[in-house]
């Protein structure tokens, strides 16, 4: 047995919060509890723990596994509406539709009651829109490791979307349970890091002070897609039908995400921020396509797809609802910073959390985001420069 008795002894920097340990524990000795930053960690009931070591063996942080990419592609959905309603090119939508069409189930991330981000199980095409779009928050996997295991035992075709650590946790769990993965396809993301669920929930509560919020979109294509812009045009939809898009109040959360002040401690030391991948497929925005493949550039979005297993390659070759072209690993990784290194902790990190705990979300938004007048001026100055550069790039294309 590993020298550690249980995962409750892991440092916060080592724990990714995947819930593999919680899912594997047959004694119910492990529960996931939030800390003061809003991230969930395993809590051990010593009265129930038998020190069997299962939680240690299933922990991906103690023995991460990686796969080398076989091929790399750019891809977009052949249905323009599917492409437009997707974060990048719609490859995830195409793959999900394929799995459901084969009688399978899809596990992906959805918003629950607007502000709660959870991994859910989908078994019909009608429910697939719930999974659309990026959610820049750490998801709660809930019971999905156990559910996916049960589906695989039953012989269902299963697709599971998640961050690399989440996918590696699922694979460790299934291995420890001796469950065959022959019917499983996994999809991870080139991940910047996962922000605190508590920060996002407080942010939605802040927006709701004005009037009830019906939905929040972390990214839209109100300004198109591409040219490496980090203006993701976030949008909030209120209960009376008002839609506020790409305004300081909606850009504020985007800035919190990219500030690297509120990511999970594990993210700053992420072992998956490298060339090796944890899943069959890896997907991302194909940033840099206008430089290396201008003939394939599409203002409505293009997905980058890394094929990391023969299983993924076979599925990819059978997809009928995408247009694709092959690219190289060097080009695929060119604009993907988190393929080379983890996101770096902001120098203001400690002060940020001190201010959050003492003064709350409103103070954080007013002092660390575009809602601050100085940062607002700086942002719009940068936006004007980006627009100028975009016009230059478009002329070249």
C-alpha positions as CSV (number, residue, x, y, z in Angstrom):
1,X,0.0,0.0,0.0
2,X,1.1,3.6,-0.6
3,X,2.8,5.1,2.4
4,X,-0.2,7.5,2.6
5,X,-3.1,5.9,4.5
6,X,-5.8,8.0,2.7
7,X,-6.2,10.9,0.4
8,X,-7.2,13.2,3.3
9,X,-3.5,13.7,3.9
10,X,-2.9,15.2,0.4
11,X,-2.0,18.9,0.2
12,X,-4.5,21.2,-1.5
13,X,-1.9,21.7,-4.3
14,X,-2.1,18.0,-5.0
15,X,-5.8,17.5,-4.9
16,X,-7.7,18.2,-8.2
17,X,-11.2,17.6,-6.7
18,X,-12.1,14.9,-9.3
19,X,-14.1,12.8,-6.7
20,X,-12.5,9.5,-7.7
21,X,-11.7,8.8,-4.1
22,X,-15.2,9.6,-3.0
23,X,-16.6,7.4,-5.7
24,X,-14.4,4.4,-5.0
25,X,-14.9,4.3,-1.2
26,X,-17.2,1.3,-0.4
27,X,-17.5,2.3,3.2
28,X,-18.9,5.8,2.6
29,X,-16.0,7.1,4.7
30,X,-15.2,10.0,2.2
31,X,-17.4,13.1,1.6
32,X,-16.5,16.1,-0.5
33,X,-16.5,19.3,1.5
34,X,-15.9,22.9,0.4
35,X,-13.1,24.9,1.9
36,X,-13.0,28.7,2.5
37,X,-12.3,29.3,-1.2
38,X,-15.3,27.3,-2.3
39,X,-13.3,24.3,-3.7
40,X,-14.3,20.7,-2.7
41,X,-11.8,18.4,-0.9
42,X,-12.2,14.8,0.5
43,X,-13.0,14.7,4.1
44,X,-12.4,11.4,5.9
45,X,-14.6,9.9,8.6
46,X,-12.0,8.0,10.6
47,X,-14.7,6.0,12.3
48,X,-15.7,4.5,8.9
49,X,-12.3,4.3,7.2
50,X,-10.7,0.8,7.2
51,X,-7.4,2.1,5.7
52,X,-7.9,-0.2,2.7
53,X,-5.9,2.2,0.4
54,X,-8.5,2.2,-2.4
55,X,-8.7,6.0,-2.3
56,X,-4.9,6.3,-2.7
57,X,-4.8,3.8,-5.6
58,X,-7.6,5.6,-7.5
59,X,-6.1,9.2,-7.0
60,X,-4.9,10.5,-10.3
61,X,-2.7,13.2,-8.7
62,X,-0.5,10.4,-7.2
63,X,0.0,8.6,-10.6
64,X,-1.2,10.7,-13.6
65,X,-1.4,8.9,-16.9
66,X,-0.8,10.5,-20.3
67,X,-1.2,9.6,-23.9
68,X,0.7,10.9,-26.9
69,X,-1.4,12.5,-29.7
70,X,-1.5,10.4,-32.9
71,X,-3.0,13.0,-35.2
72,X,-4.3,16.6,-35.1
73,X,-7.2,18.1,-37.0
74,X,-9.1,21.3,-37.4
75,X,-12.9,20.6,-37.5
76,X,-16.2,22.4,-37.7
77,X,-19.8,21.2,-37.7
78,X,-21.5,21.0,-41.2
79,X,-24.6,22.5,-39.7
80,X,-24.1,26.2,-39.5
81,X,-26.5,26.7,-36.5
82,X,-24.7,24.0,-34.5
83,X,-21.4,25.7,-35.3
84,X,-22.7,29.2,-34.3
85,X,-24.2,27.9,-31.0
86,X,-21.0,26.2,-30.0
87,X,-18.0,27.7,-28.3
88,X,-15.6,27.0,-31.2
89,X,-16.4,24.9,-34.3
90,X,-19.0,22.5,-32.9
91,X,-16.9,19.3,-32.8
92,X,-18.1,18.4,-29.3
93,X,-21.7,18.7,-30.5
94,X,-21.0,16.5,-33.5
95,X,-19.4,13.8,-31.3
96,X,-22.1,14.0,-28.7
97,X,-24.8,13.6,-31.4
98,X,-22.9,10.6,-32.9
99,X,-22.8,8.9,-29.4
100,X,-26.5,9.4,-28.8
101,X,-27.3,8.2,-32.3
102,X,-25.5,4.9,-31.4
103,X,-27.8,4.5,-28.4
104,X,-25.2,5.8,-26.0
105,X,-25.0,8.4,-23.2
106,X,-23.1,11.6,-22.9
107,X,-21.7,13.1,-19.7
108,X,-20.9,16.8,-19.9
109,X,-21.0,20.0,-17.9
110,X,-24.3,22.0,-17.5
111,X,-25.6,24.9,-15.6
112,X,-28.1,23.9,-12.9
113,X,-30.5,26.7,-11.7
114,X,-28.2,29.2,-13.5
115,X,-25.4,29.4,-10.9
116,X,-24.5,25.7,-10.1
117,X,-22.1,24.0,-12.5
118,X,-22.4,20.2,-12.5
119,X,-21.6,17.2,-14.7
120,X,-24.8,15.6,-15.9
121,X,-25.8,12.5,-17.8
122,X,-27.6,13.0,-21.2
123,X,-29.3,10.2,-23.1
124,X,-31.4,12.1,-25.7
125,X,-30.6,14.5,-28.5
126,X,-33.3,16.9,-27.1
127,X,-31.1,17.4,-23.9
128,X,-27.8,17.9,-25.7
129,X,-28.1,21.7,-25.8
130,X,-27.6,21.8,-22.0
131,X,-24.0,20.7,-22.5
132,X,-23.2,23.4,-25.1
133,X,-20.8,26.2,-24.4
134,X,-17.8,26.6,-22.1
135,X,-18.3,26.9,-18.4
136,X,-15.4,28.6,-16.7
137,X,-16.0,27.1,-13.3
138,X,-14.9,23.9,-11.6
139,X,-17.7,21.4,-12.1
140,X,-19.2,19.2,-9.5
141,X,-19.0,15.6,-10.9
142,X,-21.7,14.5,-8.5
143,X,-22.3,10.8,-8.9
144,X,-21.3,10.6,-12.5
145,X,-18.2,8.3,-12.0
146,X,-20.5,5.7,-10.5
147,X,-23.2,6.3,-13.1
148,X,-20.7,6.0,-16.0
149,X,-19.3,2.8,-14.5
150,X,-22.9,1.3,-14.3
151,X,-23.6,2.3,-17.9
152,X,-20.4,0.6,-19.1
153,X,-21.2,-2.5,-17.1
154,X,-24.6,-2.5,-18.8
155,X,-22.9,-2.3,-22.2
156,X,-23.8,1.3,-23.2
157,X,-21.6,3.5,-25.4
158,X,-20.4,6.3,-23.0
159,X,-18.8,9.6,-23.9
160,X,-17.4,11.6,-20.9
161,X,-16.3,15.3,-21.3
162,X,-14.2,17.0,-18.6
163,X,-10.9,18.6,-17.7
164,X,-7.8,16.4,-17.9
165,X,-7.7,15.7,-14.1
166,X,-11.4,14.9,-14.1
167,X,-10.9,12.4,-17.0
168,X,-7.8,10.8,-15.4
169,X,-9.8,10.4,-12.2
170,X,-12.6,8.6,-14.0
171,X,-10.1,6.3,-15.7
172,X,-8.4,5.5,-12.4
173,X,-11.8,4.8,-10.8
174,X,-12.8,2.4,-13.6
175,X,-9.5,0.6,-13.4
176,X,-9.8,0.1,-9.7
177,X,-13.3,-1.1,-10.1
178,X,-12.1,-3.5,-12.9
179,X,-14.7,-2.1,-15.3
180,X,-14.0,-2.5,-19.0
181,X,-13.5,0.8,-20.9
182,X,-14.0,-0.7,-24.4
183,X,-17.2,1.2,-24.8
184,X,-15.9,4.5,-23.3
185,X,-14.6,7.5,-25.2
186,X,-13.2,10.4,-23.1
187,X,-12.8,14.0,-24.1
188,X,-10.6,16.5,-22.2
189,X,-9.9,20.2,-22.8
190,X,-6.8,22.3,-23.1
191,X,-7.6,23.9,-19.8
192,X,-6.5,27.3,-18.4
193,X,-7.6,26.3,-14.9
194,X,-10.9,26.0,-12.9
195,X,-12.2,29.0,-10.9
196,X,-13.9,28.7,-7.6
197,X,-17.6,27.6,-7.8
198,X,-18.3,29.9,-4.8
199,X,-16.9,32.9,-6.6
200,X,-19.2,32.2,-9.6
201,X,-22.3,31.6,-7.4
202,X,-21.7,34.9,-5.6
203,X,-21.2,36.6,-9.0
204,X,-24.6,35.4,-10.2
205,X,-26.2,36.5,-6.9
206,X,-24.6,39.9,-7.5
207,X,-26.2,40.0,-11.0
208,X,-29.5,38.9,-9.6
209,X,-29.7,41.9,-7.3
210,X,-30.8,43.9,-10.3
211,X,-33.5,41.4,-11.3
212,X,-33.7,37.6,-11.6
213,X,-31.2,35.9,-14.0
214,X,-32.5,33.3,-16.4
215,X,-29.2,32.2,-17.9
216,X,-25.5,33.1,-18.2
217,X,-23.3,32.4,-21.2
218,X,-19.6,32.5,-20.6
219,X,-18.9,32.9,-24.3
220,X,-20.9,34.0,-27.3
221,X,-20.0,34.9,-30.8
222,X,-21.5,38.4,-30.7
223,X,-18.1,39.7,-32.1
224,X,-17.4,36.6,-34.1
225,X,-14.6,34.2,-33.4
226,X,-10.9,34.0,-34.0
227,X,-7.9,36.3,-34.4
228,X,-6.8,35.3,-30.9
229,X,-9.0,37.8,-29.2
230,X,-9.9,37.1,-25.5
231,X,-13.1,39.1,-25.8
232,X,-15.5,36.2,-25.4
233,X,-18.6,38.4,-25.4
234,X,-20.2,36.9,-22.2
235,X,-23.9,37.4,-21.9
236,X,-26.5,37.4,-19.1
237,X,-30.2,36.8,-19.8
238,X,-32.7,38.3,-17.3
239,X,-36.1,36.9,-16.6
240,X,-37.8,39.8,-18.4
241,X,-36.1,39.0,-21.6
242,X,-33.3,41.6,-21.4
243,X,-30.0,40.3,-22.8
244,X,-26.8,42.1,-21.6
245,X,-23.8,41.1,-23.7
246,X,-20.1,42.2,-23.8
247,X,-20.6,45.0,-21.2
248,X,-18.5,45.7,-18.1
249,X,-20.9,43.8,-15.8
250,X,-20.6,40.6,-17.9
251,X,-16.9,41.0,-18.8
252,X,-16.1,41.2,-15.0
253,X,-16.3,37.4,-14.5
254,X,-14.2,36.8,-17.6
255,X,-11.5,39.0,-16.1
256,X,-11.6,37.2,-12.8
257,X,-11.0,34.0,-14.7
258,X,-8.0,35.3,-16.7
259,X,-6.6,37.1,-13.7
260,X,-5.5,33.7,-12.2
261,X,-6.5,34.9,-8.7
262,X,-9.3,32.4,-8.2
263,X,-8.2,29.1,-9.7
264,X,-8.0,25.9,-7.7
265,X,-4.5,25.6,-6.0
266,X,-3.9,22.4,-8.0
267,X,-4.2,24.3,-11.2
268,X,-1.0,26.3,-10.6
269,X,1.0,23.0,-10.4
270,X,-1.2,21.1,-12.9
271,X,0.7,18.0,-14.2
272,X,-1.6,17.9,-17.3
273,X,-0.5,21.2,-18.7
274,X,1.9,19.5,-21.1
275,X,2.0,17.6,-24.4
276,X,0.8,14.3,-23.0
277,X,-3.0,14.0,-22.7
278,X,-5.4,12.2,-20.4
279,X,-8.2,11.4,-22.8
280,X,-9.0,9.8,-26.2
281,X,-9.8,13.2,-27.6
282,X,-8.5,16.7,-26.7
283,X,-10.5,19.7,-27.9
284,X,-9.9,23.4,-27.9
285,X,-10.3,26.6,-30.0
286,X,-8.0,26.4,-33.0
287,X,-6.2,29.7,-32.2
288,X,-3.6,30.5,-34.8
289,X,-5.6,29.0,-37.7
290,X,-5.5,32.3,-39.6
291,X,-1.7,32.2,-39.5
292,X,-1.1,28.6,-40.5
293,X,-4.2,27.6,-42.4
294,X,-5.9,30.8,-43.6
295,X,-7.8,28.9,-46.3
296,X,-9.7,27.1,-43.5
297,X,-10.3,30.1,-41.3
298,X,-14.0,30.5,-40.4
299,X,-15.2,33.6,-38.5
300,X,-17.9,31.3,-36.9
301,X,-15.4,29.1,-35.2
302,X,-13.1,26.1,-35.8
303,X,-12.3,23.4,-33.3
304,X,-8.9,22.0,-32.6
305,X,-9.1,18.2,-32.2
306,X,-6.2,16.1,-30.9
307,X,-6.5,12.3,-31.5
308,X,-4.8,10.5,-28.6
309,X,-5.9,6.9,-29.1
310,X,-6.9,4.4,-31.9
311,X,-10.3,4.4,-30.4
312,X,-10.6,8.1,-31.0
313,X,-9.3,7.8,-34.5
314,X,-11.8,5.2,-35.4
315,X,-14.7,7.3,-34.1
316,X,-13.3,10.5,-35.8
317,X,-13.2,8.7,-39.2
318,X,-16.9,7.6,-38.8
319,X,-18.2,11.1,-38.0
320,X,-20.4,12.3,-40.9
321,X,-21.4,15.7,-39.6
322,X,-18.0,17.6,-39.6
323,X,-15.7,19.2,-42.1
324,X,-12.1,18.6,-41.1
325,X,-8.5,19.0,-42.2
326,X,-5.3,17.6,-40.8
327,X,-2.6,19.8,-39.2
328,X,0.6,19.2,-37.3
329,X,1.4,18.9,-33.6
330,X,3.6,22.0,-33.8
331,X,0.8,24.1,-35.3
332,X,-1.8,22.7,-32.9
333,X,0.3,23.6,-29.9
334,X,1.5,27.0,-31.2
335,X,-1.2,29.2,-29.5
336,X,-2.0,26.8,-26.6
337,X,0.0,28.1,-23.7
338,X,-1.5,25.6,-21.3
339,X,-0.1,22.8,-23.4
340,X,3.3,23.9,-22.2
341,X,2.9,25.2,-18.7
342,X,0.2,25.6,-16.0
343,X,-1.3,29.1,-15.4
344,X,0.8,31.2,-13.1
345,X,-0.6,32.4,-9.8
346,X,-1.2,36.1,-9.7
347,X,1.0,38.2,-7.4
348,X,-2.2,39.6,-5.9
349,X,-3.5,36.1,-5.1
350,X,-3.2,36.3,-1.3
351,X,-4.6,39.8,-1.1
352,X,-7.4,38.8,-3.4
353,X,-8.6,36.1,-1.2
354,X,-8.2,38.2,1.9
355,X,-10.3,40.9,0.3
356,X,-12.9,38.4,-0.8
357,X,-13.3,36.9,2.7
358,X,-13.4,40.2,4.5
359,X,-15.3,42.4,2.0
360,X,-17.2,40.1,-0.4
361,X,-17.9,39.7,-4.1
362,X,-19.0,43.3,-4.7
363,X,-15.7,44.7,-3.5
364,X,-13.8,42.1,-5.6
365,X,-15.7,43.1,-8.7
366,X,-15.2,46.8,-8.1
367,X,-11.4,46.5,-7.4
368,X,-10.2,43.5,-9.5
369,X,-12.2,43.8,-12.7
370,X,-13.3,46.1,-15.5
371,X,-15.8,47.6,-13.1
372,X,-12.8,49.5,-11.7
373,X,-12.6,52.8,-13.7
374,X,-8.9,52.5,-14.4
375,X,-9.2,48.9,-15.6
376,X,-12.2,50.0,-17.7
377,X,-10.1,52.7,-19.5
378,X,-7.2,50.2,-19.9
379,X,-9.6,47.6,-21.3
380,X,-11.2,49.8,-24.0
381,X,-7.8,51.1,-25.0
382,X,-6.6,47.6,-25.6
383,X,-9.9,46.8,-27.4
384,X,-9.3,49.6,-29.9
385,X,-5.8,48.2,-30.6
386,X,-7.2,44.7,-31.0
387,X,-9.8,46.0,-33.5
388,X,-7.0,47.6,-35.5
389,X,-4.9,44.4,-35.5
390,X,-8.0,42.4,-36.5
391,X,-8.6,44.6,-39.5
392,X,-5.0,44.1,-40.6
393,X,-5.2,40.3,-40.2
394,X,-8.5,40.2,-42.2
395,X,-6.9,42.1,-45.0
396,X,-4.1,39.5,-45.1
397,X,-6.7,36.7,-45.2
